[in-house]
C-alpha cells in the first residue's frame, strides 16, 4: 500500500545557498535532499545570491530561494528570511539547519517554531571574530534548543570552541562520496585490472589540488613547496576563487608556471579523468575553516593517497597519517615538500596507501551510509516525539 505524502516525515532543510552553487556544505545539503526525497517529505530553504525570491523544483526537490540583497563575503543577506522561514516551517516535523548561517539562527528563534530541531554543525566561525561578539549568544541559544547536533568526525567535535557543553546530544555522521562519482571510481578500478597486465611506463608524478582559491586553502604554501621539485613533477589545481591571479603570479615568480596547471572548475567527466590520472591529492589547508575536505574522500575513492594538514577540525580524521596518506603541520613549507618528495620516491608504498584509502572510503564514506544514518536520526526523533 502506497503511503500518502502527508504520512511522510516533513523535513525543512535550511542553508545559505543551494545547487548549482558549489561548496562543501551545499554538496551535503543536496545529497540529503535528493537522497531522501523519496522517503521523507523534503523541502529546502536557502537564499538567492542576489535578487527576488522564487520557488522551484530542482532534481525533484522543492527549493525556495529567499530574496537577497546580495552577498557580504560568502554570506547572503536575505530580505524577509524570518517570514519565509516561519511560512515554510509551520508544517515541518523537523527543521534541519546547517551551521554556520547566522540568519537561520535568528529566523528560527524569532519564528516561534515548536517542532524538532536538528543542526548539522559544519564548523566554527574562525575569521569573523568581531561578528562573533554579537552572534555567539544567538548561536548558543540555537544549540541549546537543538534536539540533536550532527558533526562529520570526532575532530569537528573536539576541535570546536563551542560544542563541548553540548557533547551529549552530538551525533557523528561522516560525509559520503557522491554516488555517481563512486560508480565512476568503481569503473576506474576495473579498468586498472586490465592495465596491470601491461608494463608500466614511468612519466613522473602528478600532484592534484581541488578547491576554491581562498585564504584558508593554503595554495600559496603548496606552490612554494612544489617549487623545490625537479622537472619530473606536475601540479594540477582544479578550482577558482579570489586568489587565482595572485597564485598564478606566484607560480610565474617561482619559475614553475610550465609545470603548474590551473584548469578551472570542471564538470564531473573531466574531474573523474583527472582523479584517475593523478598520483596524490594535496589538501594544504591552513585554518579550521577547512572542516572536513570532501575532496579527500573523492580522491580516496580513486585509490589516491592524501597529503593533508594537522588542523583542529575533521581534516586529519578523514585520511589517516601513515595509513592512507601523510599529515603535515599547516603552513610548514619544508614539511609539505618532504611529504610530497616521499610520495615521489616511494611508489610502492604510495600505491599501498592508495589501496588503503579506497578501503577506508568504502567502509566509512559512502553516501548511502550517510543517508541511512540521517534518516535513522530523523526517525528516532519522531519516535521520541510520539512517546
Phi and psi in degrees as a GROMACS rama.xvg file:
@    title "Ramachandran Plot"
@    xaxis  label "Phi"
@    yaxis  label "Psi"
@TYPE xy
-75.2512  136.888  UNK-2
-77.2789  144.67  UNK-3
-80.3786  154.524  UNK-4
-57.9357  -34.4584  UNK-5
-70.5083  -14.6139  UNK-6
-83.3284  -11.304  UNK-7
-77.4804  161.064  UNK-8
-69.7363  131.831  UNK-9
-95.3854  117.487  UNK-10
-115.272  134.592  UNK-11
-118.509  111.832  UNK-12
-88.8732  138.571  UNK-13
-128.042  128.954  UNK-14
-152.023  174.334  UNK-15
-65.9972  -53.921  UNK-16
-137.815  174.624  UNK-17
-148.715  161.97  UNK-18
-44.5427  136.502  UNK-19
-86.9326  4.68098  UNK-20
-62.618  133.877  UNK-21
-107.991  128.059  UNK-22
-169.377  161.779  UNK-23
-59.2359  -47.5173  UNK-24
-66.5197  -42.9158  UNK-25
-61.1838  -34.6519  UNK-26
-62.9087  -42.6629  UNK-27
-67.9136  -43.5965  UNK-28
-57.8438  -43.9501  UNK-29
-64.8183  -43.1682  UNK-30
-58.1075  -46.401  UNK-31
-66.4664  -45.1511  UNK-32
-61.4232  -48.8523  UNK-33
-77.1334  -35.516  UNK-34
-71.6691  -28.9249  UNK-35
-108.244  3.37432  UNK-36
-62.2133  -27.2998  UNK-37
-84.171  -14.4088  UNK-38
-114.372  -11.3096  UNK-39
-134.498  164.98  UNK-40
-88.6051  100.917  UNK-41
-104.091  128.091  UNK-42
-130.119  154.565  UNK-43
-129.747  132.138  UNK-44
-115.502  121.684  UNK-45
-139.918  -170.07  UNK-46
-114.943  153.651  UNK-47
-70.3466  151.571  UNK-48
-66.6024  -33.841  UNK-49
-169.387  138.027  UNK-50
122.871  -172.077  UNK-51
-72.5989  154.619  UNK-52
-73.1668  153.541  UNK-53
-157.598  149.297  UNK-54
-104.051  130.372  UNK-55
-146.875  161.774  UNK-56
-105.486  121.082  UNK-57
-117.067  111.482  UNK-58
50.3171  40.9677  UNK-59
88.274  -6.01375  UNK-60
-103.436  133.302  UNK-61
-77.4091  120.458  UNK-62
-123.858  123.304  UNK-63
-103.6  120.891  UNK-64
-101.078  107.512  UNK-65
-68.9761  149.053  UNK-66
-59.4332  144.685  UNK-67
-140.719  143.927  UNK-68
-75.6945  -17.2853  UNK-69
136.058  -166.155  UNK-70
-116.14  142.646  UNK-71
-111.292  102.159  UNK-72
67.2907  -122.548  UNK-73
-99.2079  5.31463  UNK-74
-102.14  116.055  UNK-75
-70.8688  145.222  UNK-76
-107.171  97.4634  UNK-77
-76.7593  158.637  UNK-78
-90.4993  -49.6836  UNK-79
-129.205  43.8235  UNK-80
-65.9244  -35.7902  UNK-81
-60.6217  -43.8118  UNK-82
-71.5362  -38.3783  UNK-83
-63.1057  -43.5483  UNK-84
-62.3662  -48.2659  UNK-85
-59.9153  -41.0622  UNK-86
-66.9001  -43.8966  UNK-87
-79.8783  -25.6651  UNK-88
-84.5244  -13.591  UNK-89
-62.0289  -26.8645  UNK-90
-106.321  8.39423  UNK-91
-85.0543  134.614  UNK-92
-76.3201  -37.3252  UNK-93
-135.527  129.664  UNK-94
-99.7264  130.635  UNK-95
-119.055  104.215  UNK-96
-101.026  135.051  UNK-97
-99.2358  116.741  UNK-98
-104.48  149.477  UNK-99
-90.5259  133.688  UNK-100
-156.984  87.8115  UNK-101
-52.831  -35.2361  UNK-102
-68.0718  -27.8928  UNK-103
-69.513  -39.9166  UNK-104
-60.0898  -48.7275  UNK-105
-62.586  -45.2043  UNK-106
-62.2993  -43.3112  UNK-107
-62.2035  -50.2117  UNK-108
-66.9795  -29.8738  UNK-109
-84.5186  -16.4373  UNK-110
-79.7619  -23.8493  UNK-111
78.7843  14.0895  UNK-112
-60.6175  134.78  UNK-113
-113.292  0.612797  UNK-114
-79.9009  -167.888  UNK-115
-76.2709  146.759  UNK-116
-128.426  124.937  UNK-117
-118.875  136.678  UNK-118
-115.883  132.218  UNK-119
-98.578  108.695  UNK-120
-90.2838  101.872  UNK-121
-82.0627  -39.2142  UNK-122
-170.3  160.065  UNK-123
-68.2038  157.349  UNK-124
-81.2032  119.985  UNK-125
-99.3187  -45.8598  UNK-126
-90.1376  -35.3192  UNK-127
-86.6981  69.6394  UNK-128
-68.8877  -32.9243  UNK-129
-66.0046  -40.0357  UNK-130
-64.5454  -33.8554  UNK-131
-64.3142  -24.9586  UNK-132
-57.5926  -40.3097  UNK-133
-89.3163  -33.682  UNK-134
-82.1639  -30.7602  UNK-135
-54.302  -46.6905  UNK-136
-62.1708  -35.516  UNK-137
-68.4505  -45.2791  UNK-138
-60.5982  -42.7094  UNK-139
-65.7164  -35.28  UNK-140
-62.591  -40.9642  UNK-141
-67.0572  -42.1219  UNK-142
-63.0833  -36.348  UNK-143
-65.4574  -37.3726  UNK-144
-75.1085  -24.992  UNK-145
-62.0311  140.543  UNK-146
-79.7506  -39.8663  UNK-147
-141.271  146.95  UNK-148
-123.546  121.938  UNK-149
-96.3668  136.434  UNK-150
-128.259  155.444  UNK-151
-83.6938  -26.1186  UNK-152
-148.402  166.12  UNK-153
-62.3499  -30.3086  UNK-154
-63.7935  -34.3345  UNK-155
-66.62  -34.2596  UNK-156
-74.4883  -50.0793  UNK-157
-68.5567  -30.8427  UNK-158
-86.1909  -7.08721  UNK-159
-79.6022  143.026  UNK-160
-82.3791  -6.91592  UNK-161
-125.797  -12.471  UNK-162
-91.3604  -13.2595  UNK-163
-54.6464  -43.9322  UNK-164
-72.0715  -10.7541  UNK-165
-111.903  17.0743  UNK-166
-55.7144  -37.0084  UNK-167
-62.814  -27.9497  UNK-168
-104.24  14.3666  UNK-169
-87.4955  141.945  UNK-170
-127.895  133.216  UNK-171
-92.9249  119.011  UNK-172
-129.621  103.869  UNK-173
-64.2042  149.524  UNK-174
-67.4489  165.065  UNK-175
-128.811  148.338  UNK-176
-65.9512  137.779  UNK-177
-51.7333  134.93  UNK-178
-59.3043  -41.556  UNK-179
-63.099  -40.6174  UNK-180
-67.388  -37.3899  UNK-181
-64.4317  -40.7919  UNK-182
-61.2378  -40.0459  UNK-183
-63.783  -38.3164  UNK-184
-67.5516  -35.1061  UNK-185
-63.9324  -42.3949  UNK-186
-64.9102  -38.5463  UNK-187
-60.1439  -43.2985  UNK-188
-66.6502  -35.334  UNK-189
-64.4309  -39.6085  UNK-190
-67.2457  -30.448  UNK-191
-63.479  -35.4907  UNK-192
-59.5582  -38.1987  UNK-193
-69.9371  -39.2679  UNK-194
-69.9034  -24.8239  UNK-195
-63.3301  -21.1309  UNK-196
-77.0227  -16.1826  UNK-197
-98.947  150.23  UNK-198
-65.5449  139.89  UNK-199
-80.1874  142.662  UNK-200
-111.12  118.214  UNK-201
-77.2881  120.604  UNK-202
-126.318  24.249  UNK-203
93.4351  -164.768  UNK-204
-126.421  142.701  UNK-205
-116.922  119.111  UNK-206
-96.1645  148.084  UNK-207
-131.143  135.328  UNK-208
-120.677  136.713  UNK-209
-130.451  126.177  UNK-210
158.483  -179.161  UNK-211
-82.8392  148.127  UNK-212
-88.4419  79.6513  UNK-213
-127.761  172.92  UNK-214
-57.481  -37.9967  UNK-215
-89.1641  -0.66781  UNK-216
-80.7836  -18.038  UNK-217
73.4301  25.4128  UNK-218
-66.1288  -30.2437  UNK-219
-65.4225  -39.6479  UNK-220
-63.1701  -41.6296  UNK-221
-61.7274  -45.4522  UNK-222
-64.7503  -39.4593  UNK-223
-67.7306  -36.2081  UNK-224
-69.9758  -41.62  UNK-225
-66.5489  -27.992  UNK-226
-61.5183  -18.2086  UNK-227
-81.7733  -7.17006  UNK-228
-84.5044  154.545  UNK-229
-76.5468  179.282  UNK-230
-61.4478  -24.0001  UNK-231
-71.2984  -8.61282  UNK-232
-102.252  145.866  UNK-233
-126.458  152.55  UNK-234
-131.352  124.93  UNK-235
-112.253  127.98  UNK-236
-115.255  116.115  UNK-237
-101.101  126.205  UNK-238
138.638  -171.672  UNK-239
-155.587  171.918  UNK-240
157.452  177.979  UNK-241
-65.0304  -22.0486  UNK-242
-95.7345  8.53939  UNK-243
-58.9281  -49.8436  UNK-244
-62.3765  -38.8716  UNK-245
-65.1763  -39.251  UNK-246
-70.5935  -39.4227  UNK-247
-62.4223  -39.8771  UNK-248
-65.4424  -37.7305  UNK-249
-65.7432  -40.7433  UNK-250
-62.5211  -40.5904  UNK-251
-65.7284  -43.7681  UNK-252
-61.9018  -36.3757  UNK-253
-82.9216  -4.13709  UNK-254
75.2587  26.8942  UNK-255
-120.442  12.1444  UNK-256
-62.3266  -25.3323  UNK-257
-76.4956  -19.9831  UNK-258
-107.05  -1.01385  UNK-259
-112.579  124.429  UNK-260
-117.668  111.924  UNK-261
-89.9086  109.647  UNK-262
-106.755  1.21787  UNK-263
75.6371  -170.978  UNK-264
-76.7038  141.428  UNK-265
-119.305  149.807  UNK-266
-72.8445  162.98  UNK-267
-55.3913  -41.9949  UNK-268
-60.1616  -43.9697  UNK-269
-69.8513  -37.5248  UNK-270
-64.7098  -41.9987  UNK-271
-58.4092  -43.6874  UNK-272
-60.8513  -44.871  UNK-273
-69.6796  -38.4326  UNK-274
-62.7646  -35.6971  UNK-275
-71.0002  -35.2279  UNK-276
-83.5991  -25.0267  UNK-277
-75.0292  166.081  UNK-278
-106.01  -35.1831  UNK-279
-144.872  136.539  UNK-280
-92.0204  135.417  UNK-281
-116.23  123.616  UNK-282
-120.353  89.2489  UNK-283
-92.2352  34.1221  UNK-284
-57.4544  146.928  UNK-285
-114.06  -6.61098  UNK-286
-142.462  152.51  UNK-287
-68.3679  3.82123  UNK-288
-58.6308  -26.877  UNK-289
-81.0105  97.3456  UNK-290
-86.8582  -24.8539  UNK-291
-147.561  -53.9192  UNK-292
82.4156  73.3372  UNK-293
-57.7187  -28.8718  UNK-294
-59.7648  -24.3085  UNK-295
-61.0588  -49.992  UNK-296
-72.2259  -24.4783  UNK-297
-68.6411  -43.4533  UNK-298
-67.7513  -39.0161  UNK-299
-62.3449  -33.0158  UNK-300
-60.6587  -30.3047  UNK-301
-93.1561  12.0042  UNK-302
72.5328  31.5295  UNK-303
-105.263  131.661  UNK-304
-70.037  160.179  UNK-305
-124.669  135.321  UNK-306
-100.929  114.951  UNK-307
-124.47  -172.39  UNK-308
-121.801  154.76  UNK-309
-84.8006  69.7899  UNK-310
-89.7115  158.264  UNK-311
-84.7268  66.5299  UNK-312
-155.25  -162.729  UNK-313
-81.478  -9.95889  UNK-314
-52.7631  -54.2992  UNK-315
-74.8841  -5.26757  UNK-316
-86.8355  -10.7773  UNK-317
-87.4448  -67.0497  UNK-318
-96.053  126.655  UNK-319
-95.8298  133.988  UNK-320
-59.3908  126.483  UNK-321
79.93  -4.38634  UNK-322
-116.313  -58.0143  UNK-323
-112.466  6.22195  UNK-324
168.544  -158.955  UNK-325
-129.248  135.492  UNK-326
-108.875  131.436  UNK-327
-123.434  167.595  UNK-328
-74.6031  132.569  UNK-329
-56.6524  141.419  UNK-330
73.583  -1.98557  UNK-331
-88.0223  99.847  UNK-332
-62.1239  -47.1881  UNK-333
-64.2434  -38.4328  UNK-334
-66.6542  -39.8614  UNK-335
-66.0544  -43.1017  UNK-336
-58.817  -44.962  UNK-337
-62.6593  -37.7098  UNK-338
-66.5733  -41.9986  UNK-339
-66.5677  -39.9394  UNK-340
-64.79  -41.1884  UNK-341
-59.8434  -42.4555  UNK-342
-61.7593  -38.555  UNK-343
-68.2999  -37.8499  UNK-344
-87.8069  -12.7537  UNK-345
-123.737  72.873  UNK-346
-62.428  -45.3208  UNK-347
-63.5588  -47.005  UNK-348
-64.0061  -37.0667  UNK-349
-60.6351  -44.3006  UNK-350
-68.453  -34.101  UNK-351
-65.3407  -41.2155  UNK-352
-60.9562  -41.3874  UNK-353
-61.4827  -40.8284  UNK-354
-64.2049  -41.5061  UNK-355
-67.6016  -33.2435  UNK-356
-63.0329  -43.5634  UNK-357
-65.1933  -40.3939  UNK-358
-60.3817  -43.0063  UNK-359
-65.0561  -40.1622  UNK-360
-61.0938  -43.9213  UNK-361
-64.8301  -34.4901  UNK-362
-78.685  -37.3861  UNK-363
-115.42  -27.1598  UNK-364
-124.27  41.3762  UNK-365
-89.8578  139.753  UNK-366
-61.4678  -36.4664  UNK-367
-63.341  -37.1494  UNK-368
-66.3613  -41.0803  UNK-369
-61.1276  -45.5632  UNK-370
-64.7851  -40.5517  UNK-371
-62.7332  -38.6661  UNK-372
-69.4633  -40.0688  UNK-373
-65.8008  -45.4215  UNK-374
-62.3812  -41.4057  UNK-375
-62.0293  -37.7416  UNK-376
-64.8399  -46.2708  UNK-377
-55.2769  -47.508  UNK-378
-64.9444  -41.3095  UNK-379
-65.4991  -35.1217  UNK-380
-66.468  -37.7298  UNK-381
-70.7523  -37.5365  UNK-382
-62.9645  -40.6545  UNK-383
-66.3807  -32.8894  UNK-384
-66.2416  -34.4345  UNK-385
-79.5886  -16.1659  UNK-386
